[in-house]
Each structure stands twice: as C-alpha cells, then as structure tokens.
Amino acid sequence: MDFKNLVLSLLLVAIVASQTCCELNTLKVTGNGDAKLQADLATIQIGATTQAATTSEALNLLNQKINQLITIMQSLGI
C-alpha cells in the first residue's frame, strides 16, 4: 500500500469513528409544519411629523395626517 492510499484510508477511518462516537446518545428529529390562522390581534406603531410656524399649526397638521392614517387603516379593515 502506498503512502497516499494509507493516508486516505486513515482519514476515512477517522471520519467514520468520529461520526459514530459523537452520535451516541443523540436523538435527531427533523420536521416542519405550517399553520394558517386568521389573526385576531395586531400591534401597529405609526409615526407622523410636521413643521409649522407655530405649535398650534403643527398640531393641526399632525392631527390631519393621523386622521388620514386612521381612515386608510379602517378602509383596509384594520
């Protein structure tokens, strides 16, 4: 047996031995699942920003944006 075959044989034995020694007392389970349910709860965080000359103008613009967002979500059934 030449040196190359000896090395390959020893490598193969080492691989087989390492697989069997490390897999003792080991339980392997593989699986997957799929569940489709209608959602009954959702958490949504949405932000809006505005800039205006006064705080009251900025607040009015912000309220308009938020009301638009609420209207859109309600039209989508959210």
mmCIF file of the N, C-alpha and C atoms, coordinates in Angstrom:
data_MODEL
# 
_entry.id   MODEL 
# 
loop_
_atom_site.group_PDB 
_atom_site.id 
_atom_site.type_symbol 
_atom_site.label_atom_id 
_atom_site.label_alt_id 
_atom_site.label_comp_id 
_atom_site.label_asym_id 
_atom_site.label_entity_id 
_atom_site.label_seq_id 
_atom_site.pdbx_PDB_ins_code 
_atom_site.Cartn_x 
_atom_site.Cartn_y 
_atom_site.Cartn_z 
_atom_site.occupancy 
_atom_site.B_iso_or_equiv 
_atom_site.pdbx_formal_charge 
_atom_site.auth_seq_id 
_atom_site.auth_comp_id 
_atom_site.auth_asym_id 
_atom_site.auth_atom_id 
_atom_site.pdbx_PDB_model_num 
ATOM 1   N N  . MET A 1 1  ? 0.855   -1.173 0.000  1.00 0.00 ? 1  MET A N  1 
ATOM 2   C CA . MET A 1 1  ? 0.000   0.000  0.000  1.00 0.00 ? 1  MET A CA 1 
ATOM 3   C C  . MET A 1 1  ? 0.901   1.237  0.000  1.00 0.00 ? 1  MET A C  1 
ATOM 4   N N  . ASP A 1 2  ? 0.654   2.147  -0.925 1.00 0.00 ? 2  ASP A N  1 
ATOM 5   C CA . ASP A 1 2  ? 1.481   3.339  -0.967 1.00 0.00 ? 2  ASP A CA 1 
ATOM 6   C C  . ASP A 1 2  ? 1.013   4.363  0.075  1.00 0.00 ? 2  ASP A C  1 
ATOM 7   N N  . PHE A 1 3  ? 1.787   5.374  0.275  1.00 0.00 ? 3  PHE A N  1 
ATOM 8   C CA . PHE A 1 3  ? 1.543   6.361  1.324  1.00 0.00 ? 3  PHE A CA 1 
ATOM 9   C C  . PHE A 1 3  ? 0.220   7.106  1.116  1.00 0.00 ? 3  PHE A C  1 
ATOM 10  N N  . LYS A 1 4  ? -0.100  7.427  -0.117 1.00 0.00 ? 4  LYS A N  1 
ATOM 11  C CA . LYS A 1 4  ? -1.332  8.159  -0.427 1.00 0.00 ? 4  LYS A CA 1 
ATOM 12  C C  . LYS A 1 4  ? -2.557  7.327  -0.029 1.00 0.00 ? 4  LYS A C  1 
ATOM 13  N N  . ASN A 1 5  ? -2.586  6.068  -0.381 1.00 0.00 ? 5  ASN A N  1 
ATOM 14  C CA . ASN A 1 5  ? -3.710  5.202  -0.018 1.00 0.00 ? 5  ASN A CA 1 
ATOM 15  C C  . ASN A 1 5  ? -3.799  5.006  1.489  1.00 0.00 ? 5  ASN A C  1 
ATOM 16  N N  . LEU A 1 6  ? -2.647  4.921  2.162  1.00 0.00 ? 6  LEU A N  1 
ATOM 17  C CA . LEU A 1 6  ? -2.628  4.769  3.613  1.00 0.00 ? 6  LEU A CA 1 
ATOM 18  C C  . LEU A 1 6  ? -3.243  5.991  4.288  1.00 0.00 ? 6  LEU A C  1 
ATOM 19  N N  . VAL A 1 7  ? -2.867  7.174  3.841  1.00 0.00 ? 7  VAL A N  1 
ATOM 20  C CA . VAL A 1 7  ? -3.401  8.414  4.411  1.00 0.00 ? 7  VAL A CA 1 
ATOM 21  C C  . VAL A 1 7  ? -4.900  8.507  4.162  1.00 0.00 ? 7  VAL A C  1 
ATOM 22  N N  . LEU A 1 8  ? -5.345  8.185  2.965  1.00 0.00 ? 8  LEU A N  1 
ATOM 23  C CA . LEU A 1 8  ? -6.766  8.231  2.650  1.00 0.00 ? 8  LEU A CA 1 
ATOM 24  C C  . LEU A 1 8  ? -7.549  7.217  3.484  1.00 0.00 ? 8  LEU A C  1 
ATOM 25  N N  . SER A 1 9  ? -6.979  6.033  3.679  1.00 0.00 ? 9  SER A N  1 
ATOM 26  C CA . SER A 1 9  ? -7.643  5.010  4.491  1.00 0.00 ? 9  SER A CA 1 
ATOM 27  C C  . SER A 1 9  ? -7.751  5.462  5.945  1.00 0.00 ? 9  SER A C  1 
ATOM 28  N N  . LEU A 1 10 ? -6.680  6.014  6.478  1.00 0.00 ? 10 LEU A N  1 
ATOM 29  C CA . LEU A 1 10 ? -6.706  6.504  7.863  1.00 0.00 ? 10 LEU A CA 1 
ATOM 30  C C  . LEU A 1 10 ? -7.692  7.663  8.020  1.00 0.00 ? 10 LEU A C  1 
ATOM 31  N N  . LEU A 1 11 ? -7.747  8.522  7.035  1.00 0.00 ? 11 LEU A N  1 
ATOM 32  C CA . LEU A 1 11 ? -8.693  9.635  7.078  1.00 0.00 ? 11 LEU A CA 1 
ATOM 33  C C  . LEU A 1 11 ? -10.128 9.127  7.055  1.00 0.00 ? 11 LEU A C  1 
ATOM 34  N N  . LEU A 1 12 ? -10.404 8.149  6.231  1.00 0.00 ? 12 LEU A N  1 
ATOM 35  C CA . LEU A 1 12 ? -11.744 7.567  6.151  1.00 0.00 ? 12 LEU A CA 1 
ATOM 36  C C  . LEU A 1 12 ? -12.118 6.905  7.479  1.00 0.00 ? 12 LEU A C  1 
ATOM 37  N N  . VAL A 1 13 ? -11.200 6.174  8.078  1.00 0.00 ? 13 VAL A N  1 
ATOM 38  C CA . VAL A 1 13 ? -11.457 5.533  9.377  1.00 0.00 ? 13 VAL A CA 1 
ATOM 39  C C  . VAL A 1 13 ? -11.713 6.593  10.443 1.00 0.00 ? 13 VAL A C  1 
ATOM 40  N N  . ALA A 1 14 ? -10.942 7.670  10.430 1.00 0.00 ? 14 ALA A N  1 
ATOM 41  C CA . ALA A 1 14 ? -11.113 8.737  11.413 1.00 0.00 ? 14 ALA A CA 1 
ATOM 42  C C  . ALA A 1 14 ? -12.473 9.407  11.266 1.00 0.00 ? 14 ALA A C  1 
ATOM 43  N N  . ILE A 1 15 ? -12.915 9.605  10.040 1.00 0.00 ? 15 ILE A N  1 
ATOM 44  C CA . ILE A 1 15 ? -14.226 10.236 9.802  1.00 0.00 ? 15 ILE A CA 1 
ATOM 45  C C  . ILE A 1 15 ? -15.344 9.342  10.301 1.00 0.00 ? 15 ILE A C  1 
ATOM 46  N N  . VAL A 1 16 ? -15.273 8.068  9.976  1.00 0.00 ? 16 VAL A N  1 
ATOM 47  C CA . VAL A 1 16 ? -16.304 7.124  10.413 1.00 0.00 ? 16 VAL A CA 1 
ATOM 48  C C  . VAL A 1 16 ? -16.314 7.018  11.928 1.00 0.00 ? 16 VAL A C  1 
ATOM 49  N N  . ALA A 1 17 ? -15.148 6.938  12.540 1.00 0.00 ? 17 ALA A N  1 
ATOM 50  C CA . ALA A 1 17 ? -15.062 6.821  14.001 1.00 0.00 ? 17 ALA A CA 1 
ATOM 51  C C  . ALA A 1 17 ? -15.596 8.068  14.680 1.00 0.00 ? 17 ALA A C  1 
ATOM 52  N N  . SER A 1 18 ? -15.312 9.231  14.131 1.00 0.00 ? 18 SER A N  1 
ATOM 53  C CA . SER A 1 18 ? -15.782 10.463 14.771 1.00 0.00 ? 18 SER A CA 1 
ATOM 54  C C  . SER A 1 18 ? -17.292 10.609 14.653 1.00 0.00 ? 18 SER A C  1 
ATOM 55  N N  . GLN A 1 19 ? -17.878 10.124 13.581 1.00 0.00 ? 19 GLN A N  1 
ATOM 56  C CA . GLN A 1 19 ? -19.326 10.206 13.428 1.00 0.00 ? 19 GLN A CA 1 
ATOM 57  C C  . GLN A 1 19 ? -20.027 9.277  14.395 1.00 0.00 ? 19 GLN A C  1 
ATOM 58  N N  . THR A 1 20 ? -19.513 8.078  14.559 1.00 0.00 ? 20 THR A N  1 
ATOM 59  C CA . THR A 1 20 ? -20.195 7.126  15.433 1.00 0.00 ? 20 THR A CA 1 
ATOM 60  C C  . THR A 1 20 ? -19.976 7.468  16.891 1.00 0.00 ? 20 THR A C  1 
ATOM 61  N N  . CYS A 1 21 ? -18.808 8.000  17.262 1.00 0.00 ? 21 CYS A N  1 
ATOM 62  C CA . CYS A 1 21 ? -18.571 8.295  18.669 1.00 0.00 ? 21 CYS A CA 1 
ATOM 63  C C  . CYS A 1 21 ? -19.396 9.486  19.123 1.00 0.00 ? 21 CYS A C  1 
ATOM 64  N N  . CYS A 1 22 ? -19.573 10.469 18.254 1.00 0.00 ? 22 CYS A N  1 
ATOM 65  C CA . CYS A 1 22 ? -20.274 11.687 18.657 1.00 0.00 ? 22 CYS A CA 1 
ATOM 66  C C  . CYS A 1 22 ? -21.783 11.562 18.542 1.00 0.00 ? 22 CYS A C  1 
ATOM 67  N N  . GLU A 1 23 ? -22.268 10.582 17.811 1.00 0.00 ? 23 GLU A N  1 
ATOM 68  C CA . GLU A 1 23 ? -23.699 10.430 17.637 1.00 0.00 ? 23 GLU A CA 1 
ATOM 69  C C  . GLU A 1 23 ? -24.301 9.471  18.646 1.00 0.00 ? 23 GLU A C  1 
ATOM 70  N N  . LEU A 1 24 ? -23.489 8.906  19.539 1.00 0.00 ? 24 LEU A N  1 
ATOM 71  C CA . LEU A 1 24 ? -24.033 8.072  20.598 1.00 0.00 ? 24 LEU A CA 1 
ATOM 72  C C  . LEU A 1 24 ? -24.853 8.954  21.529 1.00 0.00 ? 24 LEU A C  1 
ATOM 73  N N  . ASN A 1 25 ? -25.945 8.444  22.033 1.00 0.00 ? 25 ASN A N  1 
ATOM 74  C CA . ASN A 1 25 ? -26.815 9.184  22.943 1.00 0.00 ? 25 ASN A CA 1 
ATOM 75  C C  . ASN A 1 25 ? -27.350 10.464 22.311 1.00 0.00 ? 25 ASN A C  1 
ATOM 76  N N  . THR A 1 26 ? -27.567 10.444 21.020 1.00 0.00 ? 26 THR A N  1 
ATOM 77  C CA . THR A 1 26 ? -28.076 11.612 20.311 1.00 0.00 ? 26 THR A CA 1 
ATOM 78  C C  . THR A 1 26 ? -29.359 11.246 19.595 1.00 0.00 ? 26 THR A C  1 
ATOM 79  N N  . LEU A 1 27 ? -30.352 12.089 19.762 1.00 0.00 ? 27 LEU A N  1 
ATOM 80  C CA . LEU A 1 27 ? -31.628 11.913 19.079 1.00 0.00 ? 27 LEU A CA 1 
ATOM 81  C C  . LEU A 1 27 ? -31.793 13.070 18.109 1.00 0.00 ? 27 LEU A C  1 
ATOM 82  N N  . LYS A 1 28 ? -31.942 12.763 16.847 1.00 0.00 ? 28 LYS A N  1 
ATOM 83  C CA . LYS A 1 28 ? -32.127 13.807 15.840 1.00 0.00 ? 28 LYS A CA 1 
ATOM 84  C C  . LYS A 1 28 ? -33.549 13.745 15.329 1.00 0.00 ? 28 LYS A C  1 
ATOM 85  N N  . VAL A 1 29 ? -34.191 14.882 15.322 1.00 0.00 ? 29 VAL A N  1 
ATOM 86  C CA . VAL A 1 29 ? -35.559 14.980 14.827 1.00 0.00 ? 29 VAL A CA 1 
ATOM 87  C C  . VAL A 1 29 ? -35.602 16.119 13.821 1.00 0.00 ? 29 VAL A C  1 
ATOM 88  N N  . THR A 1 30 ? -36.176 15.854 12.692 1.00 0.00 ? 30 THR A N  1 
ATOM 89  C CA . THR A 1 30 ? -36.317 16.869 11.664 1.00 0.00 ? 30 THR A CA 1 
ATOM 90  C C  . THR A 1 30 ? -37.772 16.912 11.235 1.00 0.00 ? 30 THR A C  1 
ATOM 91  N N  . GLY A 1 31 ? -38.274 18.118 11.076 1.00 0.00 ? 31 GLY A N  1 
ATOM 92  C CA . GLY A 1 31 ? -39.651 18.249 10.625 1.00 0.00 ? 31 GLY A CA 1 
ATOM 93  C C  . GLY A 1 31 ? -39.969 19.689 10.314 1.00 0.00 ? 31 GLY A C  1 
ATOM 94  N N  . ASN A 1 32 ? -41.127 19.898 9.774  1.00 0.00 ? 32 ASN A N  1 
ATOM 95  C CA . ASN A 1 32 ? -41.605 21.259 9.545  1.00 0.00 ? 32 ASN A CA 1 
ATOM 96  C C  . ASN A 1 32 ? -43.116 21.234 9.599  1.00 0.00 ? 32 ASN A C  1 
ATOM 97  N N  . GLY A 1 33 ? -43.669 22.378 9.855  1.00 0.00 ? 33 GLY A N  1 
ATOM 98  C CA . GLY A 1 33 ? -45.114 22.486 9.945  1.00 0.00 ? 33 GLY A CA 1 
ATOM 99  C C  . GLY A 1 33 ? -45.582 23.802 9.364  1.00 0.00 ? 33 GLY A C  1 
ATOM 100 N N  . ASP A 1 34 ? -46.857 23.858 9.117  1.00 0.00 ? 34 ASP A N  1 
ATOM 101 C CA . ASP A 1 34 ? -47.438 25.059 8.528  1.00 0.00 ? 34 ASP A CA 1 
ATOM 102 C C  . ASP A 1 34 ? -48.819 25.249 9.145  1.00 0.00 ? 34 ASP A C  1 
ATOM 103 N N  . ALA A 1 35 ? -49.047 26.411 9.700  1.00 0.00 ? 35 ALA A N  1 
ATOM 104 C CA . ALA A 1 35 ? -50.354 26.703 10.290 1.00 0.00 ? 35 ALA A CA 1 
ATOM 105 C C  . ALA A 1 35 ? -50.858 28.016 9.705  1.00 0.00 ? 35 ALA A C  1 
ATOM 106 N N  . LYS A 1 36 ? -52.091 28.013 9.306  1.00 0.00 ? 36 LYS A N  1 
ATOM 107 C CA . LYS A 1 36 ? -52.697 29.220 8.752  1.00 0.00 ? 36 LYS A CA 1 
ATOM 108 C C  . LYS A 1 36 ? -53.915 29.562 9.589  1.00 0.00 ? 36 LYS A C  1 
ATOM 109 N N  . LEU A 1 37 ? -53.840 30.704 10.236 1.00 0.00 ? 37 LEU A N  1 
ATOM 110 C CA . LEU A 1 37 ? -54.921 31.169 11.091 1.00 0.00 ? 37 LEU A CA 1 
ATOM 111 C C  . LEU A 1 37 ? -55.234 32.618 10.757 1.00 0.00 ? 37 LEU A C  1 
ATOM 112 N N  . GLN A 1 38 ? -56.443 32.998 11.025 1.00 0.00 ? 38 GLN A N  1 
ATOM 113 C CA . GLN A 1 38 ? -56.804 34.392 10.854 1.00 0.00 ? 38 GLN A CA 1 
ATOM 114 C C  . GLN A 1 38 ? -56.352 35.147 12.100 1.00 0.00 ? 38 GLN A C  1 
ATOM 115 N N  . ALA A 1 39 ? -55.616 36.212 11.892 1.00 0.00 ? 39 ALA A N  1 
ATOM 116 C CA . ALA A 1 39 ? -55.097 36.988 13.014 1.00 0.00 ? 39 ALA A CA 1 
ATOM 117 C C  . ALA A 1 39 ? -56.238 37.684 13.745 1.00 0.00 ? 39 ALA A C  1 
ATOM 118 N N  . ASP A 1 40 ? -56.143 37.708 15.080 1.00 0.00 ? 40 ASP A N  1 
ATOM 119 C CA . ASP A 1 40 ? -57.156 38.397 15.866 1.00 0.00 ? 40 ASP A CA 1 
ATOM 120 C C  . ASP A 1 40 ? -56.563 39.550 16.664 1.00 0.00 ? 40 ASP A C  1 
ATOM 121 N N  . LEU A 1 41 ? -55.253 39.760 16.547 1.00 0.00 ? 41 LEU A N  1 
ATOM 122 C CA . LEU A 1 41 ? -54.601 40.836 17.279 1.00 0.00 ? 41 LEU A CA 1 
ATOM 123 C C  . LEU A 1 41 ? -53.421 41.341 16.465 1.00 0.00 ? 41 LEU A C  1 
ATOM 124 N N  . ALA A 1 42 ? -53.296 42.633 16.387 1.00 0.00 ? 42 ALA A N  1 
ATOM 125 C CA . ALA A 1 42 ? -52.153 43.227 15.700 1.00 0.00 ? 42 ALA A CA 1 
ATOM 126 C C  . ALA A 1 42 ? -51.733 44.468 16.468 1.00 0.00 ? 42 ALA A C  1 
ATOM 127 N N  . THR A 1 43 ? -50.452 44.699 16.540 1.00 0.00 ? 43 THR A N  1 
ATOM 128 C CA . THR A 1 43 ? -49.914 45.904 17.152 1.00 0.00 ? 43 THR A CA 1 
ATOM 129 C C  . THR A 1 43 ? -49.251 46.711 16.059 1.00 0.00 ? 43 THR A C  1 
ATOM 130 N N  . ILE A 1 44 ? -49.680 47.943 15.920 1.00 0.00 ? 44 ILE A N  1 
ATOM 131 C CA . ILE A 1 44 ? -49.152 48.807 14.870 1.00 0.00 ? 44 ILE A CA 1 
ATOM 132 C C  . ILE A 1 44 ? -48.624 50.071 15.511 1.00 0.00 ? 44 ILE A C  1 
ATOM 133 N N  . GLN A 1 45 ? -47.415 50.453 15.131 1.00 0.00 ? 45 GLN A N  1 
ATOM 134 C CA . GLN A 1 45 ? -46.849 51.716 15.584 1.00 0.00 ? 45 GLN A CA 1 
ATOM 135 C C  . GLN A 1 45 ? -46.567 52.561 14.355 1.00 0.00 ? 45 GLN A C  1 
ATOM 136 N N  . ILE A 1 46 ? -47.187 53.719 14.316 1.00 0.00 ? 46 ILE A N  1 
ATOM 137 C CA . ILE A 1 46 ? -47.028 54.617 13.181 1.00 0.00 ? 46 ILE A CA 1 
ATOM 138 C C  . ILE A 1 46 ? -46.681 55.986 13.722 1.00 0.00 ? 46 ILE A C  1 
ATOM 139 N N  . GLY A 1 47 ? -45.789 56.644 13.063 1.00 0.00 ? 47 GLY A N  1 
ATOM 140 C CA . GLY A 1 47 ? -45.403 57.987 13.485 1.00 0.00 ? 47 GLY A CA 1 
ATOM 141 C C  . GLY A 1 47 ? -45.651 59.003 12.383 1.00 0.00 ? 47 GLY A C  1 
ATOM 142 N N  . ALA A 1 48 ? -45.825 60.226 12.783 1.00 0.00 ? 48 ALA A N  1 
ATOM 143 C CA . ALA A 1 48 ? -46.001 61.318 11.825 1.00 0.00 ? 48 ALA A CA 1 
ATOM 144 C C  . ALA A 1 48 ? -45.299 62.552 12.387 1.00 0.00 ? 48 ALA A C  1 
ATOM 145 N N  . THR A 1 49 ? -44.752 63.339 11.501 1.00 0.00 ? 49 THR A N  1 
ATOM 146 C CA . THR A 1 49 ? -44.093 64.573 11.923 1.00 0.00 ? 49 THR A CA 1 
ATOM 147 C C  . THR A 1 49 ? -44.575 65.726 11.062 1.00 0.00 ? 49 THR A C  1 
ATOM 148 N N  . THR A 1 50 ? -44.569 66.908 11.645 1.00 0.00 ? 50 THR A N  1 
ATOM 149 C CA . THR A 1 50 ? -44.928 68.120 10.906 1.00 0.00 ? 50 THR A CA 1 
ATOM 150 C C  . THR A 1 50 ? -44.053 69.268 11.381 1.00 0.00 ? 50 THR A C  1 
ATOM 151 N N  . GLN A 1 51 ? -43.987 70.265 10.543 1.00 0.00 ? 51 GLN A N  1 
ATOM 152 C CA . GLN A 1 51 ? -43.304 71.503 10.914 1.00 0.00 ? 51 GLN A CA 1 
ATOM 153 C C  . GLN A 1 51 ? -44.184 72.653 10.473 1.00 0.00 ? 51 GLN A C  1 
ATOM 154 N N  . ALA A 1 52 ? -44.288 73.645 11.347 1.00 0.00 ? 52 ALA A N  1 
ATOM 155 C CA . ALA A 1 52 ? -45.081 74.830 11.020 1.00 0.00 ? 52 ALA A CA 1 
ATOM 156 C C  . ALA A 1 52 ? -44.526 76.012 11.804 1.00 0.00 ? 52 ALA A C  1 
ATOM 157 N N  . ALA A 1 53 ? -45.061 77.189 11.520 1.00 0.00 ? 53 ALA A N  1 
ATOM 158 C CA . ALA A 1 53 ? -44.578 78.405 12.168 1.00 0.00 ? 53 ALA A CA 1 
ATOM 159 C C  . ALA A 1 53 ? -44.928 78.429 13.656 1.00 0.00 ? 53 ALA A C  1 
ATOM 160 N N  . THR A 1 54 ? -46.067 77.846 14.013 1.00 0.00 ? 54 THR A N  1 
ATOM 161 C CA . THR A 1 54 ? -46.472 77.818 15.419 1.00 0.00 ? 54 THR A CA 1 
ATOM 162 C C  . THR A 1 54 ? -46.797 76.387 15.822 1.00 0.00 ? 54 THR A C  1 
ATOM 163 N N  . THR A 1 55 ? -46.807 76.168 17.128 1.00 0.00 ? 55 THR A N  1 
ATOM 164 C CA . THR A 1 55 ? -47.121 74.823 17.616 1.00 0.00 ? 55 THR A CA 1 
ATOM 165 C C  . THR A 1 55 ? -48.558 74.440 17.315 1.00 0.00 ? 55 THR A C  1 
ATOM 166 N N  . SER A 1 56 ? -49.476 75.406 17.383 1.00 0.00 ? 56 SER A N  1 
ATOM 167 C CA . SER A 1 56 ? -50.873 75.066 17.107 1.00 0.00 ? 56 SER A CA 1 
ATOM 168 C C  . SER A 1 56 ? -51.066 74.676 15.645 1.00 0.00 ? 56 SER A C  1 
ATOM 169 N N  . GLU A 1 57 ? -50.362 75.344 14.722 1.00 0.00 ? 57 GLU A N  1 
ATOM 170 C CA . GLU A 1 57 ? -50.428 74.959 13.311 1.00 0.00 ? 57 GLU A CA 1 
ATOM 171 C C  . GLU A 1 57 ? -49.832 73.569 13.107 1.00 0.00 ? 57 GLU A C  1 
ATOM 172 N N  . ALA A 1 58 ? -48.708 73.297 13.758 1.00 0.00 ? 58 ALA A N  1 
ATOM 173 C CA . ALA A 1 58 ? -48.078 71.988 13.634 1.00 0.00 ? 58 ALA A CA 1 
ATOM 174 C C  . ALA A 1 58 ? -48.985 70.899 14.197 1.00 0.00 ? 58 ALA A C  1 
ATOM 175 N N  . LEU A 1 59 ? -49.648 71.184 15.309 1.00 0.00 ? 59 LEU A N  1 
ATOM 176 C CA . LEU A 1 59 ? -50.560 70.215 15.907 1.00 0.00 ? 59 LEU A CA 1 
ATOM 177 C C  . LEU A 1 59 ? -51.745 69.950 14.992 1.00 0.00 ? 59 LEU A C  1 
ATOM 178 N N  . ASN A 1 60 ? -52.286 70.985 14.379 1.00 0.00 ? 60 ASN A N  1 
ATOM 179 C CA . ASN A 1 60 ? -53.407 70.805 13.445 1.00 0.00 ? 60 ASN A CA 1 
ATOM 180 C C  . ASN A 1 60 ? -52.991 69.953 12.242 1.00 0.00 ? 60 ASN A C  1 
ATOM 181 N N  . LEU A 1 61 ? -51.819 70.238 11.682 1.00 0.00 ? 61 LEU A N  1 
ATOM 182 C CA . LEU A 1 61 ? -51.325 69.443 10.547 1.00 0.00 ? 61 LEU A CA 1 
ATOM 183 C C  . LEU A 1 61 ? -51.092 67.993 10.958 1.00 0.00 ? 61 LEU A C  1 
ATOM 184 N N  . LEU A 1 62 ? -50.538 67.805 12.154 1.00 0.00 ? 62 LEU A N  1 
ATOM 185 C CA . LEU A 1 62 ? -50.283 66.462 12.650 1.00 0.00 ? 62 LEU A CA 1 
ATOM 186 C C  . LEU A 1 62 ? -51.583 65.696 12.846 1.00 0.00 ? 62 LEU A C  1 
ATOM 187 N N  . ASN A 1 63 ? -52.590 66.340 13.408 1.00 0.00 ? 63 ASN A N  1 
ATOM 188 C CA . ASN A 1 63 ? -53.898 65.694 13.584 1.00 0.00 ? 63 ASN A CA 1 
ATOM 189 C C  . ASN A 1 63 ? -54.513 65.302 12.242 1.00 0.00 ? 63 ASN A C  1 
ATOM 190 N N  . GLN A 1 64 ? -54.341 66.138 11.230 1.00 0.00 ? 64 GLN A N  1 
ATOM 191 C CA . GLN A 1 64 ? -54.859 65.813 9.906  1.00 0.00 ? 64 GLN A CA 1 
ATOM 192 C C  . GLN A 1 64 ? -54.168 64.560 9.349  1.00 0.00 ? 64 GLN A C  1 
ATOM 193 N N  . LYS A 1 65 ? -52.845 64.491 9.491  1.00 0.00 ? 65 LYS A N  1 
ATOM 194 C CA . LYS A 1 65 ? -52.104 63.324 9.000  1.00 0.00 ? 65 LYS A CA 1 
ATOM 195 C C  . LYS A 1 65 ? -52.527 62.055 9.732  1.00 0.00 ? 65 LYS A C  1 
ATOM 196 N N  . ILE A 1 66 ? -52.659 62.145 11.040 1.00 0.00 ? 66 ILE A N  1 
ATOM 197 C CA . ILE A 1 66 ? -53.044 60.978 11.827 1.00 0.00 ? 66 ILE A CA 1 
ATOM 198 C C  . ILE A 1 66 ? -54.451 60.528 11.461 1.00 0.00 ? 66 ILE A C  1 
ATOM 199 N N  . ASN A 1 67 ? -55.365 61.464 11.282 1.00 0.00 ? 67 ASN A N  1 
ATOM 200 C CA . ASN A 1 67 ? -56.731 61.112 10.880 1.00 0.00 ? 67 ASN A CA 1 
ATOM 201 C C  . ASN A 1 67 ? -56.751 60.455 9.503  1.00 0.00 ? 67 ASN A C  1 
ATOM 202 N N  . GLN A 1 68 ? -55.898 60.907 8.603  1.00 0.00 ? 68 GLN A N  1 
ATOM 203 C CA . GLN A 1 68 ? -55.796 60.268 7.284  1.00 0.00 ? 68 GLN A CA 1 
ATOM 204 C C  . GLN A 1 68 ? -55.295 58.830 7.419  1.00 0.00 ? 68 GLN A C  1 
ATOM 205 N N  . LEU A 1 69 ? -54.299 58.630 8.285  1.00 0.00 ? 69 LEU A N  1 
ATOM 206 C CA . LEU A 1 69 ? -53.782 57.277 8.504  1.00 0.00 ? 69 LEU A CA 1 
ATOM 207 C C  . LEU A 1 69 ? -54.862 56.365 9.086  1.00 0.00 ? 69 LEU A C  1 
ATOM 208 N N  . ILE A 1 70 ? -55.615 56.875 10.044 1.00 0.00 ? 70 ILE A N  1 
ATOM 209 C CA . ILE A 1 70 ? -56.691 56.088 10.658 1.00 0.00 ? 70 ILE A CA 1 
ATOM 210 C C  . ILE A 1 70 ? -57.745 55.728 9.618  1.00 0.00 ? 70 ILE A C  1 
ATOM 211 N N  . THR A 1 71 ? -58.105 56.670 8.764  1.00 0.00 ? 71 THR A N  1 
ATOM 212 C CA . THR A 1 71 ? -59.100 56.437 7.710  1.00 0.00 ? 71 THR A CA 1 
ATOM 213 C C  . THR A 1 71 ? -58.604 55.346 6.747  1.00 0.00 ? 71 THR A C  1 
ATOM 214 N N  . ILE A 1 72 ? -57.345 55.419 6.371  1.00 0.00 ? 72 ILE A N  1 
ATOM 215 C CA . ILE A 1 72 ? -56.788 54.412 5.458  1.00 0.00 ? 72 ILE A CA 1 
ATOM 216 C C  . ILE A 1 72 ? -56.818 53.035 6.113  1.00 0.00 ? 72 ILE A C  1 
ATOM 217 N N  . MET A 1 73 ? -56.398 52.939 7.379  1.00 0.00 ? 73 MET A N  1 
ATOM 218 C CA . MET A 1 73 ? -56.394 51.641 8.056  1.00 0.00 ? 73 MET A CA 1 
ATOM 219 C C  . MET A 1 73 ? -57.810 51.077 8.198  1.00 0.00 ? 73 MET A C  1 
ATOM 220 N N  . GLN A 1 74 ? -58.770 51.946 8.506  1.00 0.00 ? 74 GLN A N  1 
ATOM 221 C CA . GLN A 1 74 ? -60.140 51.483 8.640  1.00 0.00 ? 74 GLN A CA 1 
ATOM 222 C C  . GLN A 1 74 ? -60.687 50.999 7.306  1.00 0.00 ? 74 GLN A C  1 
ATOM 223 N N  . SER A 1 75 ? -60.310 51.675 6.213  1.00 0.00 ? 75 SER A N  1 
ATOM 224 C CA . SER A 1 75 ? -60.788 51.242 4.888  1.00 0.00 ? 75 SER A CA 1 
ATOM 225 C C  . SER A 1 75 ? -60.199 49.882 4.509  1.00 0.00 ? 75 SER A C  1 
ATOM 226 N N  . LEU A 1 76 ? -59.031 49.545 5.090  1.00 0.00 ? 76 LEU A N  1 
ATOM 227 C CA . LEU A 1 76 ? -58.421 48.239 4.832  1.00 0.00 ? 76 LEU A CA 1 
ATOM 228 C C  . LEU A 1 76 ? -58.924 47.169 5.801  1.00 0.00 ? 76 LEU A C  1 
ATOM 229 N N  . GLY A 1 77 ? -59.818 47.547 6.696  1.00 0.00 ? 77 GLY A N  1 
ATOM 230 C CA . GLY A 1 77 ? -60.370 46.594 7.648  1.00 0.00 ? 77 GLY A CA 1 
ATOM 231 C C  . GLY A 1 77 ? -59.500 46.365 8.866  1.00 0.00 ? 77 GLY A C  1 
ATOM 232 N N  . ILE A 1 78 ? -58.607 47.291 9.104  1.00 0.00 ? 78 ILE A N  1 
ATOM 233 C CA . ILE A 1 78 ? -57.713 47.176 10.262 1.00 0.00 ? 78 ILE A CA 1 
ATOM 234 C C  . ILE A 1 78 ? -58.307 47.955 11.431 1.00 0.00 ? 78 ILE A C  1 
# 
